[in-house]
Amino acid sequence: MLPREKRLRTAEVREVLKNGKSARSGRFQMRYLLPSGAGLPRFAAAAPKKTFGTAVRRNRMRRTIYAALAELRPSLPSRPLKAVVFALGGADGLSSAEVISELRELFRNSFGSL
């Protein structure tokens, strides 16, 4: 699980959703900002109610995304980044390794490195 201090707060999520750029790969979509200044990457995960239905399925998907982000975080460039990762339909059937692979591809397509 991604530690709390490495996750975005509610106001930051709103800022990213309002002003961020969008990227999509496979079963995940990301809105992100590259703020100026110092800082490390911080993330939020979202699993829409319309797509995943029950709270159990939504929370399981969010935990899976946070675990994958925690594993990928050391390989990301150490520059400021605020990102909200959305799970799209069909993502709940993926294994942890497949989630990591798809998120790695999403970051590679967005930032060109990983």
C-alpha distances in whole Angstrom, upper triangle without the diagonal:
4,6,9,12,10,10,14,16,18,21,20,18,22,23,21,23,26,27,24,25,24,23,23,22,22,20,18,20,19,20,20,22,23,24,27,26,24,20,17,15,13,12,12,11,14,16,19,21,24,22,20,22,21,18,17,17,15,12,12,12,10,7,8,9,5,4,8,8,6,9,12,11,14,16,17,20,19,21,20,18,17,16,15,15,16,16,20,22,21,18,17,19,17,16,12,15,17,14,13,17,18,15,17,20,19,19,22,24,23,23,25,23,20
4,6,8,6,7,11,13,16,19,17,16,20,20,19,20,24,24,21,23,22,21,22,21,22,20,18,19,17,18,17,19,20,21,23,23,20,16,13,11,9,9,9,10,14,16,20,22,25,23,21,24,23,20,19,19,17,14,14,14,11,9,10,9,5,6,9,7,5,9,10,9,12,14,14,17,16,17,16,15,14,13,13,13,16,16,20,23,23,19,19,21,19,18,14,16,18,15,14,17,18,15,16,19,18,17,20,22,21,21,23,21,19
4,6,5,7,11,12,16,18,16,16,20,21,20,22,25,25,23,24,24,24,25,25,26,24,21,22,20,20,19,20,21,21,23,22,19,16,13,12,10,10,11,13,16,19,22,24,27,26,24,26,25,21,21,21,19,16,16,17,13,12,14,13,9,10,12,10,8,12,13,11,13,16,16,18,17,18,17,16,15,15,15,16,18,20,23,26,26,23,22,25,23,21,18,20,22,19,17,21,21,18,19,23,21,20,23,25,23,23,25,23,21
4,5,5,8,9,12,15,14,14,17,18,18,20,22,23,21,24,24,24,25,26,27,25,22,22,19,19,18,19,20,20,22,21,19,15,13,13,10,10,10,12,15,18,21,23,26,25,24,25,24,20,20,21,18,16,17,17,14,12,15,14,10,12,15,12,11,15,16,14,16,19,18,20,18,18,16,16,14,14,14,16,18,20,23,26,27,23,23,26,24,24,20,23,24,21,20,23,23,20,21,24,23,21,24,26,24,24,27,25,23
4,5,8,9,13,14,13,14,17,17,17,20,22,22,21,23,23,24,25,26,28,26,23,22,20,19,18,18,18,17,19,18,15,12,11,10,8,10,11,14,17,20,23,25,28,28,26,28,27,24,24,24,22,19,20,20,16,16,18,16,13,14,16,13,12,16,16,13,15,18,17,18,15,16,14,14,12,14,15,17,20,22,25,28,29,26,26,29,27,26,23,24,26,22,21,24,24,21,22,25,23,21,24,26,23,23,26,24,22
4,7,10,13,15,12,13,16,16,15,18,20,20,18,20,21,21,22,23,24,23,20,19,17,16,15,15,15,15,17,17,14,11,8,7,5,7,9,12,15,19,21,24,27,26,25,27,26,23,23,23,20,18,19,18,15,14,16,13,10,12,13,10,9,12,13,10,12,15,13,14,13,13,11,11,10,11,12,14,17,19,23,26,26,23,23,26,24,23,20,21,22,19,18,21,21,17,18,21,19,17,20,22,20,19,22,20,19
4,7,10,12,10,10,13,14,13,15,18,18,16,18,19,19,20,21,23,21,18,17,14,14,13,14,15,15,18,18,16,13,11,9,5,5,6,9,12,15,18,21,23,23,22,24,23,20,21,20,17,15,17,16,12,12,14,12,9,12,13,10,10,14,14,12,15,17,15,16,15,15,13,11,9,9,9,11,14,16,20,23,24,21,21,24,23,22,19,21,22,18,17,21,20,16,18,21,18,17,20,22,19,19,23,21,20
4,7,8,6,6,10,10,10,12,14,15,14,16,17,18,20,21,23,21,18,16,14,12,11,12,13,13,16,17,16,13,11,9,6,5,5,9,12,15,17,20,23,22,22,24,23,21,22,21,18,17,19,17,14,15,17,14,12,15,16,13,14,17,16,14,17,19,17,18,16,15,12,10,7,8,8,11,14,17,20,23,25,22,22,26,24,25,22,24,24,20,20,22,21,18,19,22,19,17,21,22,19,19,23,22,22
4,6,5,6,9,10,11,12,14,15,15,18,19,21,22,24,26,24,21,19,16,15,14,14,16,15,18,18,18,15,14,13,9,9,8,11,13,16,18,20,23,23,23,24,23,20,22,22,19,17,20,19,15,16,19,17,14,18,19,16,17,20,20,18,21,23,20,21,19,18,15,13,10,11,11,14,16,19,22,25,27,24,24,28,27,27,25,27,27,23,23,26,24,21,23,25,22,21,25,25,22,23,26,26,25
4,5,5,6,9,10,11,12,14,15,18,19,21,22,24,26,24,20,19,16,14,14,15,17,17,20,21,20,18,18,16,12,11,9,12,12,15,16,18,20,21,21,22,22,19,21,21,18,17,20,19,15,17,20,18,16,20,21,18,19,23,22,21,24,25,23,24,22,21,17,15,12,12,11,14,15,18,21,24,26,24,24,28,27,28,26,28,28,24,24,27,25,22,25,26,23,22,26,26,23,24,28,28,27
4,5,5,6,9,10,11,12,13,17,18,21,23,26,28,26,22,20,17,14,14,13,16,15,18,18,19,17,17,16,13,13,12,14,15,18,18,21,23,24,24,25,25,23,25,25,21,21,23,22,19,21,23,20,19,23,23,20,22,25,24,22,25,26,23,24,22,20,17,15,12,13,12,16,17,20,23,26,29,26,27,31,30,31,29,31,30,27,27,29,27,24,26,27,24,23,27,27,23,24,28,28,28
4,5,5,6,9,10,10,11,14,16,18,20,23,25,24,20,17,14,12,11,10,12,11,15,16,16,14,14,13,10,10,9,13,14,17,18,21,23,23,24,25,26,23,25,25,21,20,23,21,18,19,21,18,17,20,21,18,19,22,21,19,22,23,20,20,19,17,13,11,8,9,10,13,15,19,22,25,27,25,26,29,28,29,27,28,28,24,24,26,24,21,23,24,21,20,23,23,20,20,24,24,24
4,5,5,6,9,10,10,13,14,16,18,20,22,20,17,14,12,9,9,10,13,13,17,18,19,16,16,13,10,9,7,10,10,14,15,17,19,20,20,22,22,20,22,21,18,17,20,18,15,17,19,16,15,19,19,16,18,21,20,18,22,23,20,21,20,18,15,12,8,8,7,10,12,15,18,21,24,21,22,26,25,26,24,26,25,22,22,24,22,19,21,22,19,18,22,22,18,20,23,24,24
4,5,5,6,9,10,13,14,17,19,22,24,22,19,16,13,11,11,11,15,14,18,20,21,19,19,17,14,12,11,13,12,16,15,18,19,20,21,23,23,21,24,23,19,20,23,21,18,20,22,19,19,22,22,20,22,25,24,22,25,26,23,23,23,21,17,15,11,11,10,13,14,17,19,23,25,23,25,28,28,29,27,29,28,24,25,27,24,22,24,25,21,21,24,23,20,22,26,26,27
4,6,5,6,7,11,13,16,19,22,25,23,20,17,14,10,10,9,12,11,14,17,18,17,17,15,13,13,12,15,15,18,18,21,22,23,24,26,27,25,27,26,22,23,25,23,20,22,24,21,20,24,23,20,22,25,23,21,25,25,22,22,21,18,15,12,9,10,10,14,15,19,21,25,27,25,27,30,29,31,29,30,29,25,26,27,25,22,24,24,21,20,23,22,19,20,24,25,25
4,5,5,5,8,10,13,15,18,21,20,16,13,10,6,6,6,10,10,14,16,17,16,15,13,11,10,10,12,13,16,17,20,21,21,22,24,26,24,26,24,21,21,23,21,18,20,21,18,17,21,20,17,20,22,20,19,22,22,19,19,19,16,13,10,7,7,7,11,13,16,18,22,24,22,24,27,26,28,26,27,26,22,22,24,21,18,20,21,17,16,19,19,15,17,20,21,22
4,6,6,8,9,12,14,18,20,18,15,12,10,6,8,9,13,14,17,20,21,19,19,16,14,12,11,12,12,14,14,17,18,18,20,22,23,22,24,23,19,20,22,20,17,20,21,18,18,22,21,19,21,24,22,21,24,24,21,22,22,20,17,13,10,9,8,11,11,15,16,20,23,21,23,26,25,27,26,27,26,22,23,24,21,19,21,21,17,17,21,19,16,18,22,23,24
4,6,9,11,14,17,20,23,22,18,15,13,9,10,10,14,14,17,20,22,21,21,18,17,15,14,16,15,18,17,20,21,21,23,25,27,25,28,26,23,24,26,23,21,24,25,22,22,26,25,22,25,27,25,24,27,27,24,24,24,21,18,15,12,12,11,14,15,18,19,23,26,24,26,30,29,31,30,31,29,26,26,27,24,22,24,24,20,20,23,21,18,20,24,25,26
4,7,10,13,16,20,23,22,19,15,13,9,8,7,11,11,14,17,19,19,19,17,16,15,15,17,17,20,20,23,23,24,26,28,29,28,30,29,25,26,28,25,23,25,26,22,22,26,25,22,25,27,24,23,26,25,22,21,22,18,15,13,11,11,12,15,16,20,21,24,27,25,28,31,30,32,30,31,29,26,26,27,24,21,23,23,19,19,21,20,16,18,21,23,24
4,7,10,13,16,20,19,16,12,9,5,5,5,8,10,14,17,18,17,17,14,14,13,13,15,15,18,18,22,22,22,24,26,28,27,28,27,23,24,26,23,20,23,23,19,20,23,22,19,22,24,21,20,23,22,19,18,19,16,13,11,9,8,9,12,13,17,18,22,24,23,25,28,27,28,27,27,26,23,22,23,20,18,19,19,15,15,17,16,12,14,18,19,21
4,7,10,14,17,17,14,11,8,5,5,7,9,12,15,18,20,19,18,15,15,14,15,16,16,19,19,23,23,22,24,27,29,28,29,27,24,25,26,23,21,24,23,20,20,23,21,19,22,23,20,20,23,21,18,18,19,17,15,12,11,9,10,12,13,17,17,21,23,22,24,27,25,27,26,26,24,21,21,21,19,16,18,17,13,13,15,13,10,12,15,17,19
4,7,10,14,14,11,7,6,4,7,9,12,15,18,21,22,21,20,16,16,14,14,14,14,16,17,20,20,19,21,24,26,26,27,24,21,23,24,20,19,22,21,17,19,22,20,18,21,22,19,19,22,21,18,19,20,18,17,13,12,10,10,10,11,14,14,17,20,18,21,24,22,24,23,24,21,19,19,19,16,14,16,14,11,11,14,11,9,12,15,17,18
4,7,10,11,9,6,5,6,8,11,13,17,20,23,23,22,20,16,16,15,15,14,15,16,17,21,20,19,21,24,26,26,27,24,21,23,23,19,18,21,20,16,18,20,18,16,20,20,17,18,21,19,16,17,20,18,17,14,13,10,11,10,10,12,13,16,18,16,19,21,20,22,21,21,18,16,16,16,12,11,13,11,7,9,11,8,6,10,12,15,16
4,7,8,6,4,6,9,11,15,17,20,23,26,26,24,22,18,18,16,16,14,14,15,16,19,18,16,18,22,24,24,25,21,19,21,21,17,17,20,18,15,17,19,17,16,20,20,17,19,21,20,18,19,22,21,20,17,16,12,12,10,9,10,10,13,14,13,17,18,17,19,19,18,16,14,15,14,10,10,12,10,7,9,11,9,9,12,14,16,16
4,6,6,6,9,12,14,17,19,22,25,28,28,26,23,19,19,17,17,15,15,15,17,20,20,17,18,22,24,24,24,21,20,21,20,17,17,19,17,14,17,18,15,15,19,18,16,18,21,18,17,19,22,22,22,18,18,14,14,11,11,10,10,12,13,11,15,16,14,16,16,16,12,11,12,11,7,8,10,7,5,9,10,8,9,13,13,15,15
4,6,8,11,15,17,21,22,26,29,31,31,28,26,22,22,19,18,16,16,15,16,19,18,15,17,20,22,23,23,19,18,20,19,15,17,19,16,14,17,18,15,16,20,19,17,20,22,20,19,22,25,25,25,21,20,17,16,12,11,10,9,10,10,9,13,13,11,14,15,14,11,10,12,10,7,9,11,9,8,12,13,11,13,16,17,18,17
4,7,10,14,17,20,23,26,29,31,31,28,25,21,21,17,16,13,12,11,13,16,15,12,13,17,19,19,19,15,14,17,15,12,13,16,13,12,15,16,14,15,19,18,17,19,22,21,20,23,25,25,25,21,20,16,14,10,9,6,5,7,7,6,9,10,9,12,13,14,10,9,12,11,8,9,12,11,10,13,15,14,15,18,19,20,19
4,7,10,13,17,19,22,25,28,27,25,22,18,17,14,13,10,10,10,12,15,15,12,13,17,19,19,19,16,14,16,15,11,12,14,12,10,13,15,12,13,16,17,15,17,20,19,17,20,22,22,21,17,16,12,10,7,6,5,5,9,10,8,11,13,11,14,14,14,11,9,11,11,7,7,11,10,8,11,13,12,12,15,17,18,17
4,7,10,14,16,19,23,25,25,23,21,17,16,13,12,10,10,11,12,15,15,13,15,18,20,20,21,18,15,17,17,14,13,16,15,12,14,17,14,14,17,18,16,17,21,19,17,20,21,21,19,15,14,10,8,6,5,7,7,11,13,11,14,16,15,18,17,18,15,12,14,14,10,9,12,11,8,10,13,12,11,14,16,18,17
4,6,10,13,16,19,21,22,19,17,14,13,10,10,9,10,12,13,17,17,16,17,20,22,21,22,20,17,18,18,15,14,16,15,12,13,16,14,12,16,17,15,15,19,18,15,17,18,17,16,12,10,7,6,4,6,9,10,14,16,14,17,19,18,19,18,19,17,14,14,15,12,9,12,12,8,9,12,11,9,12,15,16,16
4,7,10,13,17,19,20,18,17,13,12,10,10,11,11,14,14,18,19,18,19,22,24,23,24,22,19,20,21,17,16,18,18,15,15,19,17,15,18,20,17,17,20,19,16,17,18,16,14,11,8,6,5,7,8,12,13,17,19,17,20,22,21,23,21,22,20,17,17,18,15,13,15,15,11,11,14,13,10,13,16,17,18
4,7,9,13,16,16,14,13,10,10,9,10,12,13,16,18,21,22,21,22,25,27,25,26,24,21,22,23,20,17,19,19,16,16,19,17,14,17,19,16,15,18,17,14,14,15,13,11,7,5,4,6,9,11,15,17,20,22,20,22,25,23,24,23,23,22,19,18,19,17,14,15,15,12,11,14,13,9,11,14,16,16
4,6,9,12,14,12,12,10,10,11,12,15,16,20,21,24,25,25,26,28,30,28,29,28,24,24,26,23,20,22,22,19,18,21,20,16,19,21,18,16,19,18,15,14,14,11,9,6,5,6,9,12,15,18,20,24,26,24,26,29,27,28,26,26,25,22,21,22,20,17,18,18,15,13,16,15,11,12,15,16,18
4,7,9,11,10,10,9,11,12,15,17,19,23,24,28,29,28,29,32,33,31,32,30,27,27,28,25,23,24,24,20,20,22,21,17,19,21,18,15,17,17,13,12,12,8,6,5,7,9,12,15,18,21,23,27,29,26,28,31,29,29,27,27,26,23,22,22,21,18,18,18,16,13,15,15,11,10,14,15,16
4,7,9,9,10,10,11,13,16,19,21,25,26,29,31,30,31,33,34,32,34,32,29,28,30,27,24,26,26,23,21,24,23,19,21,23,20,17,19,19,15,14,13,9,6,6,8,11,14,17,20,24,26,30,31,29,31,34,31,32,29,30,29,26,25,26,24,21,21,22,19,17,19,19,15,14,18,18,19
4,7,9,11,12,14,16,19,22,25,28,30,33,34,34,35,37,38,36,37,36,32,32,33,31,28,29,29,26,24,27,26,22,23,25,22,19,20,20,17,14,13,9,7,9,11,14,18,21,24,27,29,33,35,32,34,37,35,35,32,32,32,29,27,28,27,24,23,24,22,19,21,21,17,16,19,19,21
4,7,10,12,14,17,20,24,26,30,32,35,36,36,36,39,39,37,38,37,34,33,34,32,28,29,30,27,25,27,26,22,23,24,22,19,20,20,17,14,12,9,7,10,12,16,19,22,26,29,32,35,37,34,36,38,36,36,33,33,33,30,28,29,29,25,25,26,24,21,22,23,20,18,21,20,22
4,7,10,12,16,19,23,26,29,31,35,36,36,36,38,38,36,37,36,33,31,32,30,27,27,28,25,23,24,24,20,20,22,20,16,17,18,15,12,9,7,6,10,12,16,19,22,25,28,31,35,36,33,35,37,35,34,31,31,32,29,26,28,28,24,23,25,23,20,22,23,20,18,20,19,20
4,7,9,13,16,19,22,26,28,32,34,33,33,35,35,32,33,32,29,28,29,27,24,24,24,21,19,21,21,17,16,19,17,13,14,15,13,11,8,6,5,8,10,13,16,19,23,25,29,32,33,30,31,34,31,31,28,28,29,26,23,25,25,21,21,23,21,18,20,22,19,17,20,18,18
4,6,10,14,17,20,24,26,29,32,30,30,33,33,30,30,29,27,25,26,24,21,21,21,18,16,17,17,13,13,15,13,10,10,12,9,8,6,5,5,6,9,11,15,16,20,23,26,29,30,27,28,30,28,27,24,24,25,22,20,22,22,18,17,20,18,15,17,20,17,15,18,16,15
4,7,11,13,17,20,23,26,28,27,27,29,30,27,27,26,23,22,23,21,18,18,18,15,13,15,14,10,11,13,11,8,10,11,8,8,7,6,5,4,6,8,11,13,16,19,22,26,26,23,25,27,24,24,21,21,22,19,17,19,18,14,14,17,15,12,15,17,14,13,16,14,14
4,7,11,14,17,20,23,25,24,24,26,26,24,24,23,20,19,20,18,15,15,16,13,11,13,13,10,10,13,12,9,12,14,11,12,11,10,8,6,5,7,9,11,14,17,20,24,25,22,23,26,23,23,20,21,22,18,17,19,18,15,15,18,16,13,17,18,16,15,18,17,16
4,7,10,14,16,19,22,21,20,23,23,20,21,20,17,16,17,15,11,12,13,10,8,11,11,8,10,13,12,10,13,14,12,14,13,13,11,8,6,5,6,7,11,13,17,20,21,18,19,22,20,20,18,19,19,15,15,17,16,12,14,16,14,12,16,17,15,15,18,18,17
4,7,10,13,16,18,17,17,19,19,17,18,17,13,13,14,12,9,11,12,9,8,12,12,9,11,15,14,13,16,18,15,17,17,17,14,11,8,6,5,6,9,11,15,18,19,16,17,20,19,20,17,19,19,15,15,18,16,13,16,18,15,14,18,19,17,18,21,20,19
4,7,10,13,15,14,13,16,16,14,15,13,10,10,11,9,6,8,9,6,7,10,11,9,12,14,14,14,18,19,17,19,20,19,17,14,11,9,6,5,6,8,11,15,16,13,13,17,16,17,15,17,16,13,14,16,14,12,15,17,14,14,18,19,17,19,21,21,20
4,6,9,12,11,10,13,14,12,13,12,8,9,11,8,6,10,11,9,10,13,13,13,15,18,17,18,21,22,20,23,23,23,20,17,14,11,7,6,5,6,9,12,14,12,12,16,16,17,16,19,17,14,16,18,16,14,17,18,15,17,20,20,18,21,23,24,23
4,7,9,7,7,9,10,9,11,9,5,8,9,6,6,10,11,9,11,14,14,15,17,19,19,20,24,24,23,25,26,26,24,20,17,14,11,9,6,5,7,9,11,9,9,13,14,16,16,18,17,13,16,18,16,14,18,19,17,18,22,21,20,23,25,26,24
4,5,5,6,8,10,10,12,10,7,10,12,10,10,14,14,13,15,18,18,18,21,23,23,23,27,27,26,28,29,28,26,22,19,16,12,11,8,7,8,9,12,11,12,15,16,19,19,22,20,17,19,21,18,17,21,21,19,21,24,23,22,25,27,28,27
4,5,5,5,7,8,11,9,7,10,12,11,12,15,16,16,18,20,21,21,24,26,26,26,30,31,29,32,32,32,29,26,23,20,16,15,11,11,11,11,13,13,13,16,18,20,21,24,22,19,22,24,21,21,25,25,22,24,28,27,26,29,31,32,31
4,6,6,9,11,13,11,10,14,15,13,14,18,18,18,20,23,23,23,26,28,27,28,32,32,31,33,34,33,31,27,24,21,17,16,12,11,10,10,13,13,13,16,18,21,22,25,23,20,23,25,22,21,25,25,23,25,28,27,26,29,31,32,32
4,6,9,11,13,10,9,12,13,11,13,16,16,15,18,20,20,21,24,25,25,26,30,30,28,31,32,32,30,26,24,20,17,14,11,9,7,6,9,10,10,13,15,18,19,21,19,17,20,21,18,19,22,22,20,23,25,24,24,27,29,30,29
4,6,8,9,6,6,9,10,9,11,14,14,14,17,18,19,20,22,24,24,25,29,29,28,31,32,32,30,27,24,21,17,15,11,9,9,8,9,9,8,11,13,16,17,20,18,16,19,21,18,19,22,23,21,23,26,26,25,28,30,31,29
4,7,8,7,7,10,12,11,13,16,16,17,19,21,22,23,25,27,27,29,32,33,32,35,35,35,33,30,27,23,20,18,15,13,12,11,12,13,11,14,17,19,20,23,22,20,23,25,22,22,26,26,24,27,30,29,29,32,34,34,33
4,5,5,6,9,10,11,13,14,16,17,19,20,22,23,25,26,27,28,32,33,32,35,36,36,34,30,27,24,21,19,16,14,15,14,15,15,12,15,17,19,20,23,22,20,23,25,24,23,27,28,26,28,31,31,31,33,35,35,34
4,5,5,6,8,10,10,12,14,15,16,18,20,21,22,24,25,26,30,31,30,33,33,33,31,28,25,22,19,18,15,14,15,15,16,15,13,16,18,19,19,23,22,20,22,25,23,22,26,27,25,27,30,30,30,32,34,34,32
4,6,5,6,9,10,11,12,14,15,16,18,20,21,23,24,25,29,30,30,33,33,34,32,29,26,23,20,18,16,14,16,15,15,14,11,14,16,17,17,21,20,18,21,23,22,22,25,27,25,27,30,30,30,32,34,34,31
4,6,5,6,9,10,11,12,14,15,17,18,20,21,23,24,27,28,28,31,32,32,31,27,25,22,18,16,14,11,12,12,12,11,8,10,13,14,15,18,17,15,18,21,19,19,23,24,22,24,27,27,27,30,32,31,29
4,6,5,6,9,10,11,12,14,15,17,18,20,21,22,26,26,26,29,29,29,27,24,21,18,15,13,11,9,11,11,12,11,9,12,14,15,15,19,18,15,18,20,18,18,21,22,20,22,25,26,25,27,29,29,27
4,5,5,6,9,10,10,12,14,15,16,18,20,21,24,25,25,28,28,28,26,24,21,18,15,14,12,11,14,15,15,13,11,14,15,15,14,18,18,15,17,20,19,18,21,23,21,23,26,26,26,28,30,29,27
4,6,5,6,9,10,11,12,14,15,17,18,20,23,24,24,27,28,29,27,24,22,19,17,14,13,11,14,14,13,11,8,11,12,12,11,15,15,13,15,18,17,16,20,21,20,22,25,26,25,27,29,28,26
4,5,5,6,9,10,11,12,14,16,16,18,21,22,22,25,26,26,25,22,20,17,14,11,10,7,10,11,11,8,6,9,10,11,10,13,13,10,13,15,14,13,17,18,17,19,22,22,22,24,26,25,23
4,5,5,6,9,10,10,12,14,15,16,19,20,20,23,23,24,22,19,17,14,11,9,9,8,12,13,14,11,10,13,13,13,12,15,15,11,13,16,15,13,16,18,17,18,21,22,21,23,25,24,22
4,5,5,6,9,10,10,12,14,15,18,20,20,23,23,24,23,20,18,16,14,12,12,11,15,16,16,12,11,14,13,12,10,14,14,11,12,16,16,14,17,19,18,19,22,23,23,24,26,25,22
4,5,5,6,9,10,11,12,14,17,18,18,22,23,24,23,20,19,16,14,11,12,10,13,15,14,10,9,11,10,9,7,10,11,8,9,12,12,11,14,16,16,17,19,21,21,22,24,22,20
4,5,5,6,9,10,10,12,15,16,15,19,20,21,20,17,15,12,11,8,9,8,12,14,14,10,10,13,11,11,8,11,11,7,8,11,11,9,12,14,13,13,17,18,17,19,21,20,17
4,5,5,6,9,10,10,14,15,15,18,18,19,18,15,14,12,11,9,11,11,15,18,17,14,14,16,14,14,11,13,14,10,10,14,13,11,13,16,15,15,18,20,19,19,21,20,18
4,5,5,6,9,10,13,14,15,18,19,20,20,18,17,15,14,12,14,14,17,19,18,14,14,16,13,12,8,10,12,9,9,13,13,11,13,16,16,16,18,20,20,21,22,20,17
4,5,5,6,9,11,12,12,16,17,19,19,17,16,14,13,11,13,12,16,18,17,13,13,15,12,11,7,8,9,7,5,9,10,8,9,12,12,12,15,17,17,17,19,17,14
4,5,5,6,9,10,10,13,14,15,15,13,13,11,11,9,12,13,16,19,19,15,16,18,15,14,11,12,13,9,8,11,11,8,9,12,12,11,14,16,15,15,17,15,13
4,6,5,8,10,10,14,14,16,16,14,14,13,14,13,16,16,20,22,22,18,18,20,17,16,12,13,15,12,10,13,14,11,12,15,15,14,16,19,18,18,19,17,14
4,6,7,8,10,14,14,17,18,16,17,16,16,15,17,17,20,23,22,18,18,19,16,14,11,10,13,11,8,11,13,11,10,14,15,13,15,18,18,17,18,16,12
4,6,6,7,10,12,14,15,14,15,13,15,13,16,16,19,22,21,18,19,20,17,15,12,11,13,11,7,10,11,8,7,11,11,10,11,15,14,14,15,12,9
4,5,5,8,9,11,12,11,12,12,14,13,17,18,21,24,24,20,21,23,20,19,15,15,16,14,11,13,14,11,10,14,13,11,13,16,15,14,15,12,10
4,6,8,8,12,13,13,15,15,18,17,21,22,25,28,27,23,24,26,22,21,17,16,18,16,13,15,17,14,12,15,16,13,14,18,17,15,16,13,10
4,7,9,12,14,13,16,15,18,17,20,21,24,27,26,23,24,25,22,20,17,16,17,16,12,13,15,12,9,13,13,10,11,15,14,12,12,9,6
4,6,8,10,10,12,12,15,15,18,20,23,26,26,22,24,26,22,22,18,17,18,16,13,14,15,11,9,12,12,8,10,13,12,9,11,8,6
4,6,9,9,13,14,17,17,21,23,25,29,29,26,28,29,26,25,22,21,22,20,17,17,18,15,13,15,14,10,11,14,12,9,10,8,8
4,7,9,12,14,17,18,22,24,27,31,31,27,29,31,28,27,24,23,24,22,19,20,21,17,16,18,17,13,15,17,15,12,14,12,12
4,6,10,12,16,18,21,24,27,30,31,28,30,32,29,29,26,25,26,23,20,22,21,18,17,19,17,13,15,17,14,11,14,12,13
4,7,10,14,16,20,23,25,29,30,27,29,31,29,29,26,26,26,23,21,22,22,18,18,19,17,14,16,18,14,12,16,15,15
4,6,10,12,16,19,22,25,27,24,26,28,26,26,23,23,23,20,18,20,19,15,15,17,14,11,14,15,12,11,14,14,14
4,7,10,13,17,19,23,25,22,24,26,25,25,23,23,23,19,18,20,19,15,16,18,15,12,16,16,13,13,17,17,17
4,6,10,13,16,19,21,18,20,23,21,22,20,21,20,16,16,17,15,12,14,15,12,10,14,14,11,12,16,16,16
4,7,10,13,16,18,16,17,20,19,20,18,20,19,15,15,17,15,12,14,16,12,12,16,16,13,15,18,18,18
4,7,10,13,15,12,14,17,15,17,15,17,15,12,12,14,11,9,12,13,10,11,14,14,12,15,17,18,17
4,6,10,12,10,12,15,14,16,16,17,15,12,14,15,12,11,14,14,11,13,16,16,15,17,20,21,20
4,7,8,6,8,11,11,13,13,15,13,10,12,14,11,10,14,14,12,14,17,17,16,19,21,22,20
4,6,6,9,11,11,15,15,17,14,12,15,15,12,12,16,15,13,16,19,17,17,21,22,23,22
4,6,8,9,11,14,16,18,14,13,16,17,14,15,18,17,16,19,21,20,21,24,25,26,25
4,6,6,8,11,13,15,12,11,15,15,12,14,18,17,16,19,21,20,21,25,25,26,25
4,5,6,9,10,12,9,8,11,12,10,11,15,14,14,17,19,18,19,22,23,23,22
4,6,8,10,13,11,9,13,14,13,14,17,18,17,20,22,22,23,25,26,26,24
4,7,10,12,10,10,13,14,13,15,18,18,18,21,23,23,24,26,27,27,25
4,7,8,6,6,10,10,10,12,14,15,15,18,19,20,21,24,24,23,21
4,5,5,6,9,10,11,12,14,15,17,18,20,21,23,24,25,23,21
4,5,5,6,9,10,11,12,14,15,17,18,20,21,22,23,21,18
4,5,5,6,9,10,10,12,14,15,16,18,20,21,21,19,16
4,5,5,6,9,10,11,12,14,15,16,18,20,20,19,16
4,5,5,6,8,10,10,12,14,15,16,18,19,18,15
4,6,5,6,9,10,11,12,14,15,16,17,15,12
4,6,5,6,9,10,10,12,14,15,15,14,11
4,5,5,6,9,10,11,12,14,14,14,12
4,5,5,6,8,10,10,12,13,12,11
4,5,5,6,9,10,10,11,9,7
4,5,5,6,8,10,9,10,9
4,5,5,6,9,10,10,10
4,5,5,6,7,7,7
4,5,5,5,5,6
4,6,6,8,10
4,6,8,10
4,6,8
4,7
4
